[in-house]
Amino acid sequence: MKQQRTVTRVVKRSSSTPEQAPAAPDWDAFEPHTYWKHNYAFFRGDDQRFLRLVRDFFGDQPAPTDTRRIGIDVGSGANLYPALAMLPLCDEITLLEYGAQNYAWLEDQVRRYSTRWDPFWRMLREHPTYAKYARHPRARLASMGRPLRGSLFDLADQPARYHVGTMFFVAESITDDPDEFRRAMDAFLGSLLPGAPFAAAFMRNSTGYRVAAEEYPAFRVDEDGISEYLESKADVRLIVAVDKRGQFINADNVPDTVPTWGLRDDYDGMILALGHAR
């Protein structure tokens, strides 16, 4: 999961006994190496299913025009595969990150990413759109990747400017507040130009999570909730969910190539949404 900020709220148990909600998490304490090792050091089956769908959706988009195309990955954290999936569609990619350690990790990885990301790129390059860049993906990401430290909520104050966007495990993983979840989604989609393709992923029914010694919040959402939100905000191409074993919940399954297991106890799957911004 990736993160931006969480609002500290006052919770009232009764009209006479207000209680301060827990302090907002320290996103600067988020440890990217711990998170990466647990989630992405091994190319899991659920990520394979999602990346294949994103690859085919992005890869089949119309060829870029003469316009300089800019992409954004919101809340990149310690996950490079959304940015890799945008490589053929962009001339520049902003990797927006709030946490200090995550930002430092991104700066290092964008310059020359670890060989552990090679299996992800091998799956991407199976599509002809990506195959054109098969030999030099590291050089391409290094030349066009732009890590930017900032909050996704700041996007709401800026005009739409991005031609393609990704946001993986962010909006539902920074808060347990439904209003803040919706503001995060609005900020992401509002940063995209009308018609821009996007891919967004979510932990399904997560109740919170731990990275090293830090606890982080989560908003419980399922594929019906994502569909309900997006129906008035975007032209949706596909919404799918997988369970903890990486099996599609609401779509046909292809044979597994890799065993998949639950990452932790506080969720029951993952959701992927593909579409175009309005």
C-alpha positions as CSV (number, residue, x, y, z in Angstrom):
1,M,0.0,0.0,0.0
2,K,1.0,3.6,-0.6
3,Q,0.1,6.6,1.5
4,Q,-0.5,10.3,1.6
5,R,-2.0,11.6,4.8
6,T,-4.8,10.8,7.2
7,V,-7.0,13.4,8.9
8,T,-7.1,13.3,12.7
9,R,-10.7,13.5,13.8
10,V,-12.5,14.0,17.1
11,V,-14.8,11.1,17.9
12,K,-17.6,11.5,20.4
13,R,-18.7,8.5,22.3
14,S,-21.5,10.6,23.8
15,S,-22.5,14.2,23.8
16,S,-20.7,14.7,27.1
17,T,-17.5,12.6,26.6
18,P,-15.6,13.6,23.5
19,E,-12.4,11.6,22.9
20,Q,-9.5,12.5,20.6
21,A,-9.1,10.0,17.7
22,P,-5.7,8.3,17.4
23,A,-3.0,10.6,16.0
24,A,-2.5,10.4,12.2
25,P,0.1,7.8,11.2
26,D,3.7,8.9,10.6
27,W,4.0,8.4,6.9
28,D,7.7,9.4,7.0
29,A,8.2,6.3,9.2
30,F,6.8,4.0,6.5
31,E,9.6,1.5,5.6
32,P,9.7,0.9,1.9
33,H,12.2,-2.0,1.9
34,T,10.1,-3.9,4.5
35,Y,7.0,-3.3,2.4
36,W,8.6,-4.1,-0.9
37,K,10.2,-7.3,0.5
38,H,6.8,-8.5,1.8
39,N,4.7,-7.5,-1.2
40,Y,6.8,-7.5,-4.4
41,A,10.1,-9.4,-4.0
42,F,8.1,-12.3,-5.4
43,F,5.9,-11.8,-8.5
44,R,2.7,-13.0,-6.9
45,G,-0.2,-14.6,-8.9
46,D,-2.6,-11.8,-8.0
47,D,-0.2,-9.2,-9.3
48,Q,0.3,-11.2,-12.4
49,R,-3.4,-11.3,-13.1
50,F,-3.7,-7.5,-12.5
51,L,-0.6,-6.6,-14.5
52,R,-1.7,-8.7,-17.5
53,L,-5.1,-6.8,-17.5
54,V,-3.4,-3.4,-17.2
55,R,-0.9,-4.3,-19.9
56,D,-3.6,-5.3,-22.4
57,F,-5.8,-2.2,-21.6
58,F,-2.9,0.3,-21.8
59,G,-1.3,-1.5,-24.7
60,D,-4.4,-1.3,-26.8
61,Q,-4.8,2.5,-26.3
62,P,-4.4,4.7,-29.4
63,A,-0.8,5.5,-30.3
64,P,0.5,8.8,-28.8
65,T,0.0,11.9,-30.9
66,D,2.5,14.7,-31.3
67,T,1.3,16.1,-27.9
68,R,3.8,15.5,-25.1
69,R,2.1,13.0,-22.9
70,I,2.5,13.0,-19.2
71,G,1.4,10.2,-16.8
72,I,1.1,10.1,-13.1
73,D,1.4,7.3,-10.6
74,V,-0.3,8.5,-7.3
75,G,1.2,7.2,-4.1
76,S,3.9,5.1,-5.7
77,G,5.4,3.9,-2.4
78,A,7.6,0.9,-3.0
79,N,5.8,-0.4,-6.1
80,L,7.2,0.3,-9.5
81,Y,5.0,-1.9,-11.7
82,P,2.3,0.8,-12.3
83,A,4.9,3.2,-13.6
84,L,6.4,0.4,-15.7
85,A,3.0,-0.2,-17.2
86,M,2.8,3.4,-18.4
87,L,6.2,3.5,-20.1
88,P,4.9,3.2,-23.7
89,L,2.1,5.7,-23.2
90,C,4.2,8.7,-21.9
91,D,7.0,11.0,-22.5
92,E,7.2,11.8,-18.7
93,I,5.8,10.1,-15.6
94,T,5.3,11.8,-12.3
95,L,5.7,9.4,-9.3
96,L,3.9,11.2,-6.6
97,E,4.8,10.2,-3.0
98,Y,4.1,11.7,0.4
99,G,6.4,9.7,2.8
100,A,10.1,10.7,3.1
101,Q,11.6,7.1,3.1
102,N,9.3,6.1,0.2
103,Y,10.4,9.1,-1.8
104,A,14.1,8.4,-1.2
105,W,13.5,4.8,-2.3
106,L,11.8,6.0,-5.5
107,E,14.6,8.3,-6.4
108,D,17.1,5.4,-6.1
109,Q,14.9,2.9,-8.0
110,V,14.0,5.3,-10.8
111,R,17.7,5.9,-11.6
112,R,18.2,2.1,-12.0
113,Y,15.6,-0.3,-10.7
114,S,16.4,-3.6,-9.1
115,T,16.5,-6.8,-11.2
116,R,13.6,-8.0,-9.0
117,W,11.3,-6.0,-11.2
118,D,12.5,-7.8,-14.3
119,P,9.7,-10.5,-14.1
120,F,7.1,-7.7,-14.1
121,W,8.7,-6.2,-17.2
122,R,8.9,-9.6,-19.0
123,M,5.1,-9.9,-18.7
124,L,4.6,-6.4,-20.0
125,R,6.8,-6.8,-23.0
126,E,4.7,-9.8,-24.2
127,H,2.4,-7.1,-25.6
128,P,3.7,-5.6,-28.9
129,T,3.2,-2.0,-27.6
130,Y,5.7,-2.8,-24.8
131,A,8.0,-4.9,-26.9
132,K,9.2,-1.8,-28.7
133,Y,11.0,-0.9,-25.5
134,A,12.0,-4.4,-24.5
135,R,15.8,-3.8,-24.5
136,H,16.0,-0.6,-22.5
137,P,13.2,-0.2,-19.9
138,R,15.6,1.0,-17.2
139,A,17.0,3.7,-19.3
140,R,13.5,4.8,-20.4
141,L,12.2,5.0,-16.8
142,A,15.4,6.8,-15.7
143,S,15.0,9.4,-18.5
144,M,11.2,10.0,-18.0
145,G,10.5,9.2,-14.4
146,R,10.1,12.2,-12.1
147,P,9.7,11.4,-8.4
148,L,7.7,14.2,-6.7
149,R,7.2,14.5,-3.0
150,G,3.7,15.7,-2.2
151,S,0.1,14.8,-1.2
152,L,-2.4,13.5,-3.6
153,F,-4.9,15.9,-2.0
154,D,-3.0,18.8,-3.5
155,L,-4.0,17.5,-6.9
156,A,-7.6,18.7,-6.2
157,D,-6.3,22.3,-6.3
158,Q,-4.7,21.9,-9.7
159,P,-6.2,21.7,-13.2
160,A,-6.3,18.4,-14.9
161,R,-3.1,17.8,-16.9
162,Y,-2.3,14.1,-17.0
163,H,-2.8,11.9,-20.1
164,V,-2.8,8.5,-18.2
165,G,-2.8,7.6,-14.5
166,T,-2.4,4.8,-12.0
167,M,-3.1,4.6,-8.3
168,F,-2.5,1.2,-6.7
169,F,-3.5,0.5,-3.1
170,V,-3.7,4.1,-2.0
171,A,-7.2,5.7,-1.5
172,E,-8.4,2.9,0.7
173,S,-5.1,2.5,2.5
174,I,-4.6,6.0,3.9
175,T,-7.8,6.4,6.0
176,D,-10.8,4.7,7.5
177,D,-13.0,7.7,6.7
178,P,-15.4,7.3,3.7
179,D,-15.4,11.0,3.0
180,E,-11.6,11.1,2.8
181,F,-11.6,8.0,0.6
182,R,-13.9,9.8,-1.8
183,R,-11.8,12.9,-1.7
184,A,-8.7,10.9,-2.6
185,M,-10.5,9.2,-5.5
186,D,-11.8,12.6,-6.7
187,A,-8.3,14.1,-6.5
188,F,-6.9,11.3,-8.6
189,L,-9.5,11.2,-11.3
190,G,-9.7,15.0,-11.3
191,S,-6.0,15.2,-12.2
192,L,-6.6,13.3,-15.4
193,L,-7.6,14.9,-18.7
194,P,-11.0,13.8,-20.1
195,G,-10.6,10.5,-21.9
196,A,-7.4,9.6,-20.1
197,P,-7.0,5.9,-19.4
198,F,-6.4,4.9,-15.8
199,A,-5.8,1.8,-13.7
200,A,-6.6,1.8,-9.9
201,A,-6.2,-1.1,-7.5
202,F,-7.6,-1.5,-3.9
203,M,-7.3,-3.9,-1.0
204,R,-10.7,-5.5,-0.6
205,N,-12.3,-5.1,2.8
206,S,-9.1,-4.1,4.6
207,T,-9.4,-3.1,8.2
208,G,-5.9,-1.7,8.6
209,Y,-2.3,-3.0,8.3
210,R,1.2,-2.9,9.8
211,V,4.5,-2.1,8.2
212,A,7.4,-2.9,10.5
213,A,6.4,-1.3,13.8
214,E,3.9,1.2,12.4
215,E,0.1,0.7,12.2
216,Y,-1.8,2.2,9.3
217,P,-5.5,2.7,8.7
218,A,-7.8,1.4,5.9
219,F,-11.2,1.9,4.5
220,R,-13.3,-1.2,3.9
221,V,-14.4,-1.3,0.3
222,D,-15.4,-4.0,-2.2
223,E,-16.0,-4.2,-5.9
224,D,-19.6,-3.0,-5.6
225,G,-18.5,0.1,-3.7
226,I,-15.9,0.9,-6.3
227,S,-18.4,0.4,-9.1
228,E,-20.9,2.6,-7.3
229,Y,-18.3,5.4,-6.9
230,L,-17.0,5.2,-10.4
231,E,-20.3,5.1,-12.3
232,S,-20.7,8.9,-12.1
233,K,-17.0,9.7,-12.3
234,A,-15.5,7.7,-15.2
235,D,-16.2,5.4,-18.1
236,V,-15.4,2.1,-16.6
237,R,-14.0,-0.7,-18.8
238,L,-13.5,-3.4,-16.2
239,I,-13.8,-4.0,-12.5
240,V,-12.5,-7.3,-11.2
241,A,-11.6,-8.8,-7.8
242,V,-9.4,-11.6,-6.7
243,D,-9.4,-13.5,-3.4
244,K,-6.4,-14.1,-1.2
245,R,-5.4,-17.1,-3.3
246,G,-5.3,-14.8,-6.4
247,Q,-8.4,-16.4,-8.0
248,F,-10.9,-14.1,-9.7
249,I,-14.1,-13.6,-7.7
250,N,-16.2,-12.2,-10.5
251,A,-14.5,-13.3,-13.7
252,D,-13.2,-16.4,-15.4
253,N,-9.9,-17.7,-14.1
254,V,-6.9,-18.6,-16.2
255,P,-4.6,-21.4,-15.1
256,D,-2.3,-20.4,-12.2
257,T,1.4,-20.2,-12.9
258,V,2.4,-19.2,-9.4
259,P,1.0,-20.2,-6.0
260,T,-0.5,-17.2,-4.1
261,W,-1.2,-16.8,-0.4
262,G,-2.7,-14.1,1.7
263,L,-0.3,-11.2,2.5
264,R,-1.9,-10.6,5.9
265,D,-5.1,-11.2,7.9
266,D,-6.9,-7.9,7.6
267,Y,-8.3,-8.1,4.0
268,D,-10.0,-10.7,1.8
269,G,-8.7,-9.9,-1.7
270,M,-7.8,-7.2,-4.1
271,I,-9.8,-5.1,-6.7
272,L,-8.7,-3.7,-10.0
273,A,-10.6,-1.0,-11.9
274,L,-9.8,0.1,-15.5
275,G,-11.4,2.9,-17.4
276,H,-11.3,6.4,-18.8
277,A,-11.6,9.7,-16.9
278,R,-14.5,11.9,-17.8
